[in-house]
Amino acid sequence: MATPQHKLGSGFGARSTANDVLRGIDLSGKLAIVTGGYSGLGLETSRALARAGAHVIVPARRRTAAREAVEGIEVDEVDLADLGSVRGFADRFLTSGREIDIVINNAGIMACPETRVGPGWEAQFAINHLGHYALVNLLWPAIARGGAARVVVVASGFDLVSGVRWDDVHFQHGYDKWQAYTQAKTANVLFAAELDVLGRDAGVRAFSVHPGYILTPLQRHLTKEEMIDAGWIDAAGKQVNDDFKTPAQGAATQVWAATSPQLAGKGGVHCEDCDIAEPFGDGMGVDPGQTRRLWRLSAELTGVNAFQ
């Protein structure tokens, strides 16, 4: 059943933290996979889930750095820009025979210089979307096994104006780092919406989230001058925008979407500030034609489709 794109009145808000939304929730016996779970919002997310009792696995490109950051949390290796690496992680996990209760697609890059990975894919679309698409599809047997898993896809400020550049998704002509980032984040939202439709009969629900604006290592490709001009920081590097959240607050919405009893039986919606977001754009939500088109394209590019 489709979930209305309207606030629930969750009782939480923009300043709630990951620990706030988990208060009273026992995740003992649950297994969660958090990509990028050793830095920024991912680190806050991994720690909060582990404190609530979950067994957390952090697939990381920099395994040594991840182990140092998330002491006591299981770490494995994955490079989302490399489908062979993604498949290797999935194969290792499936061999373990464990089932997955929570997947949080948190890893990502933002506004990087033009970069090509794999077979010439634009890096933001490849890492933020295609790598996660392949990961979820390859792990699908373990995700679907328990009949009640949730997949949370971390997007950004919701903007479908730019949409997907269907005739040139890899920006072979006229690369723009912000347009490429917006496309990748739009793809995150479309992917979550379509996954919810496809996975619903197996009891799996999917959500996209806007975590808010937070200063984290995600901004590594931006210059200090760019962030000053955007009104994020001052010349001394101090945050000056009061709308920005702390990492603990930024992690809250994805943790809420992954665990809240208020979302039982719901899915396919975009969330922000620890609640379902109000309608966007024309008020009708995402276009199912666009979600299906992206799924077909992603399956063609990666050669992976759990629902074929």
N, C-alpha and C positions, 0 to 999 in steps of 0.2 A: 504494500500500500504506500502511495506517495505521501511524503511528509510536507505539510505546508511550510513555505518559506516565511515564517513569522515567528517573532519572539515567543518563548514559552513563559517568560517571567521566572527565570531560574533562581533568582535570589542572589546571583553573583554579578560582578560587573568588571569594568576595565581595570580596577585596582586589585581585584582578587588575585591570589597567587596559586601556584600549582598545589601547594600544601592545603590552602583553603578549600579547594574544590574536592580534595581527596579526604577531607576530615570525615571520619566515620565509615570510610570505605576500606574493606579488607580485600586485598588482591592476592592473598596467599593462594598458591596453587595455580596462579595465572602466569602465562608466559607472554612477554612483550618484546617486540623487536623495534628498536628506535634507530633509524639511520641518522648519521651525524650526531649520535648521542653522546659525544664527548667534548662538545664545544657549544658555547652560546646557549640558545634555547634548548637544544638537544641535551646538553649536559644537565640543565635544570630538570628537564623532563625525565631523563633516566634516573636521576637521584630521587625524584619525588615518587616515581612508580616503585622503585626498589624499597623506599622507606615504607610504602603501603603494603609491602609483602610480595610484590611481583618478582618473578625471575626475569631479569632484563638482559637482552642480548644486544650489543652494539656492534653492528657491522661497520668497519672503519677502513678508510683508505690508508690512514697512518696508524697502524696497529700499536706501535710503541707509544705514541702520544696518547692514544685512547686508553691504553692500560694504565698509564700514569694518571690520567684525569679521572677515570671511573674505577678506582680501586675497589675490588670486591664484586664488580659487575663483569659478566662474561663478555669477552671481546672476540670477534672474528674478523676476517679480512674481506673487504669488498671495495671495488672501484666502480662506481656507478657509470663511469664513462666507458667501461670495458665490459661488453656483454659476456665475454668468457669468464671474467671475474665474478659477475653477477650469477652466472650459471653455476660456477664452482661453489659459491657460498650456499646457493639453494640446494645443490646436490648434497653437500655436507650436512645441511640441516635436515633434509628429508631422510637421509640415512639414519639419523638419530631416532626417528620414529616419534618425535614429539609433536604436539599440536600447538597451534598459535592462537592466542586469544586477542592480542592487540598488535597491530602494525601501525607505526607512526612514521610516515614518509617525511622526515624533517630535514634531511640534508639538502643543500643547495648552494648555488653560486649566484651572484648578482652583479649585473652591469660590468662584466669583464671585457677586456679587449677582445677583438675577434679571435676566436680560438676554435680549432677543428679537432675533433676526437673521432676515434673509430674510423668508419668509412667516409670521413669528411663531414660528419654531422656538426652543426653549430652547438657549441658546448653547453649553453644554458638550456636549450631544448633537450639535449641529450642527457644531461645529468639531472636536471630538475624534473623532467618528465619521463623520457624513454627508459632510463635506467630503473626508475621506480616502477614504471609500467611492467617491465620485464621481471623485476624482482617479485612483485605481487603475483603475477601470473605463474611464475615458476614455483612459488611457494604455495600455490592455491590448494593442493591436496591437504596440507597441514593447516591452512587457514580455515578451510571449509569443514574439517573433520569434527570439530566440537559443536558446530551448529549455532554459534552465538558470537562469533568474532566481530571485531570492528577494525576498519582500516581508516586511518585519519591522514589526510594529505594536507601538508602545510603550504598554503598559497600565499597571498599577500593582500594588499588593499584591493578590493574587488573592482575590476575594470575590464569589461568585455568590449570596450569601444575599439581597441586595437584588434581584438580577436586573434585568430590564427591566420597566418599568412599562407594560405593553402597552396598557392602556386609557387611558393619559395620559402618553405618552413625553415630551411637551413641558411637563409640569408646569403645566398650566393651572389646576390645583387643588392648592393646598398646596405651594408651592415650598420645597424644602429643599436648600441648596447642596451638602451632602455626599451626600445621596441622589442628586442629579442627577449629581454627579461619579462616584459608584460605578456608576450606570447607564451613563454614557458609557464608563467603563473596562471594564465587563462587555461592552459592545457591541464594544469593540476586540478582546477575546478571541474572541467569537463570530464576528466578521467574519474574523479570521485563520483560524480553524478551517474555516469554510465556503469561503473563498477557496482554501485548500489542496486541498479536495475538488474544486472546480470547475476549478482550474488544473493539477491533477496531470498530466493527459494531455498538456498542452502543455509539461511539464517544469518548471513554475513551482511552487515550494513556498513556503509562508507560515508564519510563526511569530508568536506574541505573546510579549512579554517584560515582566517586572517588573524595572525597573532597580535597585530598592532605594530607600532613602530618602536624599535629597540636598537640601541647601539650594541652591536655584537661583532664578531669577526666576519660576519656576512658582508660588511662594508669594506673589506680588505682591498677591493679593486678601485675604491674611490679615493681621490686626493683630498687632503685637508681643505683645500680651497673649494672643492665641490660641496663639501658638507657645510662649510661656512656659508656659501651662497644659498644653499637650500634652507638655511636657518636652523640647522640641527645643532651645531656647536659654535663656540666663539673662537677667537684667535688663539686662546690658550688651550683649546681642545676640550673645553667644558661644555657639557650638554646644556642647551638653552631653551629647548622646546619642551614645554610642560606637558604636551600630549604624549611624549615618549614614555614607555613603560620600562620597568626594571626587567631583567631576564626572568625572574621568578613570576612576574605578572605576565610577561609575554608567553611563557610556557603554559599558562593556566588554561587557555582555551583548548589547546590540543589535548591536554590531560583530561579536561572536562568532557570533550567529545569522545574520548577513548573509554571513559569509565562511568559517566553519570547515569544513574538509574532513570533520570528524567528523559533520557533518549532511548529507553527500551522500546523496541519495535519501530523505531524511527530511523531515518537515514536519507542520504541523497541531497542534503541541504548544506548550505554554506553557513559557517558559524563565526561569530566574533564576540569579544568581551564576555566569554563564558555563557553564551546563549546562541540560539539560532538568530541569524541576522535578518533584518527586515528585507523585503523585496528590493531588487536592484534593477537598474536599467528600465525596461518597459514594465517592470512589475511582474513579469511572467516567469522569472527565473531563467535557467539555462535552456537552450534550444535542444530538444532531443535529437534533432537531425545533426546538430553540430557534435554532440557527444558520441553518436554512433560513427560519424565520419572520422573523428579523431581516433576512435578505437580501431577502426579498419586500417587507418594509416599507420598507427603504432604497431599493429600486428604485422603489417606488410614490411615495415622497416626492421623490426626486431626478429621476425620469424617465430614469435611466441604468441600464443593465444590459448588460454586455459578453457575457453568457452567455444572453441571451434567445433 
